[in-house]
Amino acid sequence: MISSKLPNVGTTIFTTMSQLAAETGALNLSQGFPDFDGPDALREAVARHVMAGHNQYAPMTGLPALREQVAVKVASLYGRQVSADAEVTITPGATQGIFCAIHAIIRPGDEVIVFDPCYDSYEPAVELAGGVCVHQALSLPSFAIDWQKLADALTPRTRMIVLNTPHNPSGALIDAADLDRLAELIRDRDIYLLSDEVYEHLVFDGRQHASVLRHDELYQRTFVVSSFGKTYHVTGWKTGYVVAPAALSSELRKVHQYVSFTGVTPLQWALADFMAAHPEHLSELPAFYQAKRDLFCDLLAGSRFSFTRAAGTYFQLADYSAIRPDLDDVAMAEWLTREHGVASIPISVFYQTPPAESRLVRFCFAKREETLRQAAERLCAI
């Protein structure tokens, strides 16, 4: 008999709900991926580089041209000069970058603080490293960090804190004052940060993304993770990157080289070309996705769901208390999929201990206008 190293892990809710959507013919607003393609010029660049023979291993740390483009972006957006050679690592997906960062630092018995509701890949990575996740619930309904609870949770065993901003699943944002507060808390402690910023460009209503890359003190102890897939509408490419000080990057790369060694070569060439030729893509993203958020929320205004418009990401939470308060959110997500043809994600799966009173589901609005209108029509008919 196999003694599982992850006995509490099964098929993810994202796979489960996408499968249910496929089986029932429901509109899939559950898993976080667009139903439209990335830019033509980007996809054409892949074909060009494949045919040009760029099909062998890229360097372990990533294609130099792509690492340089990341460094240019970081300097332009966040005012931080980073070394493309020593501080930028290209990874086959942000999830792999997160895994490698955790395994670079965490040893058996170390504690890692995560904020619930939190993305589901963090805890398995910590457990496989021999660490223990300490779950801190974000304050409702704002999904803000409770700073007193965080201070109380810090122990000599605390080795890492995982941030996620813009926050999946809530869309909430951390601001500069939050980063200053965090710096005060951990200033004299041997604690590292993992900052999951994969939705860094999906920030709405004129607000600014408070990247740890902007914070001189915190950056010195942080792995900042982001995703080309989210930014360029190509989630299936599974290409991301980690920016970290040289000493941390060195430790990350020791793990990365034995997990995947490198990422897919022609995709890296294509991304480097596109970033150099189309820097405007990044500045246009907030308005692009805010328009989708506003369309979806405007259409949902006539429904029995209640909600506050997401400040970031491409996810919108909706409270169904006025519709089926008798159902928990897992049952509600299944009911919406089977009976009304719209798949969502229940929020309780992001918690160690879900709030008993919570009646929230998450919809992904990274969809074509036609899809959003059809989904909203079905939801408004309930």
C-alpha positions in Angstrom: 0.0 0.0 0.0 1.2 3.5 -0.8 1.4 5.9 2.1 0.5 9.2 0.4 2.7 12.2 0.9 -0.4 14.3 0.2 -3.3 12.3 1.8 -5.7 15.2 1.8 -5.2 16.2 -1.8 -7.6 15.0 -4.5 -8.6 16.4 -7.9 -8.7 20.2 -7.7 -12.0 22.0 -7.7 -11.0 23.7 -10.9 -10.7 20.4 -12.8 -13.9 19.2 -11.2 -16.0 22.2 -12.2 -14.5 22.4 -15.7 -15.3 18.7 -16.2 -18.8 19.2 -14.9 -19.3 22.2 -17.3 -18.1 20.0 -20.2 -20.4 17.2 -19.2 -23.5 19.4 -18.9 -22.8 21.9 -21.7 -22.7 24.7 -19.2 -20.9 28.0 -19.8 -17.6 27.6 -18.0 -17.0 30.7 -15.8 -15.2 28.5 -13.2 -11.6 27.9 -14.1 -9.5 31.0 -14.7 -8.7 31.1 -18.4 -9.9 33.2 -21.3 -12.2 31.8 -24.0 -10.4 34.1 -26.5 -6.9 33.9 -27.9 -3.8 35.9 -27.3 -2.5 38.6 -29.7 -2.0 37.5 -33.3 1.5 38.9 -33.4 2.4 36.8 -30.3 1.0 33.6 -31.7 2.6 34.2 -35.1 6.0 34.7 -33.4 5.7 31.2 -32.0 5.3 29.6 -35.4 8.2 31.8 -36.7 10.5 30.6 -34.0 9.5 27.0 -34.3 10.3 27.1 -38.0 13.5 29.0 -37.4 14.8 26.0 -35.4 14.5 27.4 -31.9 13.4 24.0 -30.6 16.2 22.9 -28.3 16.8 23.7 -24.6 16.9 27.3 -23.6 19.3 28.2 -20.8 18.2 26.9 -17.4 17.5 30.4 -16.1 15.5 31.3 -19.2 16.2 32.8 -22.6 18.4 35.9 -22.1 16.3 38.1 -24.3 13.2 37.3 -22.3 14.9 37.8 -19.0 16.1 41.2 -20.2 12.5 42.2 -21.2 11.3 41.3 -17.7 14.0 43.5 -16.2 13.0 46.3 -18.5 9.4 45.9 -17.4 10.3 45.8 -13.7 12.3 49.0 -14.1 9.6 50.8 -16.1 6.6 49.9 -14.0 8.1 49.6 -10.5 11.3 51.6 -10.6 13.5 48.8 -9.6 16.7 48.0 -11.5 17.2 44.2 -11.4 19.8 42.1 -13.0 18.4 40.0 -15.9 21.2 37.5 -15.3 21.2 37.2 -11.5 17.6 38.2 -10.4 15.2 37.0 -13.1 14.3 33.3 -13.7 11.9 32.1 -16.3 9.8 29.1 -15.1 7.3 26.8 -16.9 4.3 28.4 -15.1 3.9 30.6 -12.0 2.9 27.5 -10.1 6.3 25.9 -10.7 7.9 29.1 -9.6 5.9 29.1 -6.4 6.8 25.5 -5.7 10.5 26.1 -6.3 10.6 29.2 -4.1 9.0 27.3 -1.2 11.3 24.4 -1.6 14.3 26.7 -1.7 13.6 28.0 1.8 11.3 25.7 3.7 12.7 22.9 5.8 10.9 20.3 8.0 9.1 22.0 10.9 9.2 25.5 9.4 5.9 27.4 9.4 4.5 29.3 6.4 1.7 31.8 6.9 -1.0 31.8 4.2 -4.1 34.0 4.1 -7.4 32.3 3.6 -9.1 32.2 1.2 -5.8 31.2 -0.6 -4.8 29.6 -3.8 -4.7 25.8 -3.5 -1.1 25.2 -4.7 0.6 26.8 -1.7 -0.1 24.2 1.0 0.8 21.0 -0.9 4.2 22.6 -1.8 4.8 23.5 1.8 3.8 20.0 3.0 6.1 18.3 0.5 8.9 20.5 1.8 8.1 19.3 5.4 6.7 22.6 6.4 3.4 23.5 8.1 0.9 26.0 6.8 -0.5 28.4 9.4 -3.8 29.7 8.0 -4.9 33.3 8.7 -8.4 34.3 7.6 -8.7 37.6 5.8 -11.2 40.0 7.3 -14.7 39.9 5.7 -16.2 41.5 3.7 -13.1 43.4 2.6 -10.7 40.5 2.5 -8.1 42.6 4.3 -5.2 41.4 6.4 -5.9 41.4 10.2 -2.6 42.8 11.3 -3.1 41.9 15.0 -3.9 38.3 14.2 -0.8 38.2 11.9 1.4 39.6 14.6 0.1 37.0 17.1 0.7 34.2 14.6 4.4 34.9 14.2 6.7 32.4 16.1 10.4 31.5 16.0 9.4 28.8 13.5 7.8 31.2 11.0 10.0 31.1 7.9 7.8 32.5 5.2 4.6 34.5 4.5 2.7 34.1 1.3 1.1 37.3 -0.2 -1.2 37.3 -3.1 -2.2 40.6 -4.7 -4.4 41.2 -6.6 -6.0 38.4 -4.6 -7.5 35.2 -6.0 -10.3 34.5 -5.4 -11.6 37.9 -4.0 -10.0 40.4 -6.3 -8.9 42.5 -3.2 -5.7 44.5 -3.3 -2.9 45.2 -0.9 -1.7 48.8 -0.8 1.6 50.5 0.0 0.6 51.1 3.6 0.1 47.3 4.0 3.6 46.6 2.8 5.0 49.2 5.2 3.1 47.5 8.1 4.4 44.1 7.0 7.9 45.4 6.9 7.6 46.6 10.5 6.3 43.3 11.7 9.1 41.1 10.2 12.0 43.6 10.3 14.0 41.8 13.0 12.9 38.3 12.1 14.3 35.6 9.8 11.2 35.5 7.6 11.0 35.4 3.8 8.2 36.5 1.6 6.6 34.8 -1.5 4.6 37.4 -3.3 2.2 35.9 -5.9 1.5 38.8 -8.3 0.2 36.9 -11.3 -2.7 39.3 -11.8 -0.4 42.4 -11.4 -1.7 44.1 -14.5 -5.4 43.5 -13.8 -6.0 46.4 -11.4 -9.1 48.6 -11.9 -10.7 51.9 -11.2 -7.4 53.8 -11.4 -5.7 52.1 -8.5 -2.0 51.1 -8.5 -0.7 47.6 -8.0 1.4 47.6 -4.8 4.1 45.2 -5.9 6.7 44.2 -3.4 9.1 45.2 -6.2 8.4 48.8 -5.2 9.4 48.2 -1.6 13.1 48.5 -1.0 13.2 46.8 2.4 10.8 43.9 1.6 12.2 43.1 -1.8 15.5 42.0 -0.1 13.7 38.9 1.3 11.1 38.2 -1.4 10.4 36.0 -4.3 8.0 37.9 -6.6 6.2 35.5 -9.0 4.2 36.5 -12.1 2.7 34.9 -15.2 3.0 35.5 -18.9 0.0 33.3 -19.4 -2.3 35.6 -17.4 -0.8 38.8 -18.9 -0.9 37.7 -22.6 -4.1 35.5 -22.6 -2.2 32.3 -23.1 -2.6 30.3 -19.9 -2.0 27.1 -21.8 1.6 28.2 -22.4 2.4 27.7 -18.7 5.2 30.2 -18.7 6.0 32.5 -15.8 8.9 34.1 -14.0 10.4 34.8 -10.6 12.2 38.0 -9.7 14.3 37.8 -6.5 17.6 39.2 -5.1 20.6 37.3 -6.4 21.1 35.2 -3.3 17.5 34.0 -3.3 17.4 33.5 -7.0 20.5 31.3 -6.7 18.7 29.0 -4.2 15.5 29.0 -6.3 17.5 27.9 -9.4 19.0 25.0 -7.5 15.5 23.6 -7.1 14.2 24.7 -10.5 17.0 23.0 -12.5 15.9 19.6 -11.1 12.1 20.1 -11.3 12.0 21.1 -15.0 15.4 22.5 -15.8 14.0 25.0 -18.3 10.8 26.3 -20.0 9.6 25.8 -23.6 12.1 27.5 -25.9 10.0 28.9 -28.8 7.4 30.3 -26.4 10.2 32.3 -24.7 11.5 33.6 -28.0 7.9 34.7 -29.0 7.3 36.4 -25.6 10.6 38.3 -25.8 9.8 39.5 -29.3 6.3 40.6 -28.4 7.3 42.4 -25.2 9.9 44.4 -27.1 7.6 45.3 -30.0 4.4 45.9 -28.0 5.0 47.4 -24.6 1.6 49.1 -24.8 0.0 45.8 -24.2 0.6 46.1 -20.5 -0.8 49.6 -20.1 -3.9 48.6 -22.1 -4.7 45.5 -19.9 -6.5 47.3 -17.0 -9.0 49.0 -19.2 -9.5 45.8 -21.3 -10.5 43.7 -18.3 -12.3 46.5 -16.4 -14.6 46.7 -19.4 -15.4 43.0 -19.1 -15.9 43.3 -15.4 -18.2 46.3 -15.8 -20.2 44.5 -18.5 -20.7 41.4 -16.4 -21.6 43.3 -13.3 -24.0 45.7 -15.1 -25.7 42.7 -16.6 -25.9 41.0 -13.2 -27.4 44.0 -11.6 -30.8 42.7 -12.5 -30.2 39.4 -10.8 -30.8 38.2 -7.2 -27.0 37.9 -6.6 -25.3 40.7 -4.6 -21.7 41.7 -5.1 -19.1 44.4 -4.8 -17.1 44.9 -8.0 -13.7 43.3 -7.9 -10.8 45.7 -7.5 -8.5 43.4 -9.5 -8.0 39.9 -11.2 -10.5 38.6 -13.7 -12.8 37.1 -11.0 -16.0 38.4 -9.6 -17.5 37.1 -6.3 -21.2 36.9 -5.9 -23.3 36.3 -2.8 -26.3 34.0 -3.5 -27.9 34.3 0.0 -31.1 35.7 -1.5 -31.4 32.7 -3.9 -30.5 29.4 -2.2 -29.4 30.1 1.4 -30.1 26.4 2.2 -27.2 25.3 0.0 -23.5 25.5 0.9 -21.3 26.9 -1.8 -20.1 23.6 -3.2 -23.7 22.4 -3.6 -24.6 25.8 -5.0 -21.9 25.7 -7.7 -23.1 22.2 -8.7 -26.7 23.4 -8.8 -25.9 26.4 -10.9 -23.9 24.3 -13.4 -26.5 21.5 -13.7 -29.7 23.4 -13.4 -28.8 26.8 -14.9 -25.9 26.1 -17.2 -23.2 28.4 -15.6 -20.2 26.9 -13.9 -18.5 28.8 -11.0 -16.1 28.0 -8.2 -17.2 27.8 -4.5 -15.1 29.9 -2.2 -15.0 27.5 0.7 -12.4 25.4 -1.1 -9.9 28.2 -0.6 -10.2 27.9 3.2 -8.9 25.6 5.9 -11.9 26.5 7.9 -14.6 28.2 5.8 -16.9 30.8 7.4 -20.1 29.0 8.2 -22.2 31.9 7.0 -20.4 32.5 3.7 -22.6 32.1 0.6 -20.1 33.1 -2.1 -19.2 31.7 -5.5 -16.6 33.0 -8.0 -17.2 33.7 -11.6 -14.4 34.3 -14.2 -15.1 37.2 -16.5 -12.1 36.6 -18.8 -14.6 35.7 -21.5 -15.9 37.1 -24.8 -18.8 39.5 -24.6 -21.1 36.9 -26.1 -20.2 34.4 -23.3 -20.7 37.0 -20.5 -24.1 38.1 -21.9 -25.3 34.5 -22.2 -24.1 33.7 -18.6 -25.7 36.8 -17.2 -29.0 36.1 -18.9 -29.1 32.6 -17.3 -28.1 34.0 -13.9 -30.7 36.7 -14.0 -33.4 34.2 -14.8 -32.9 32.4 -11.5 
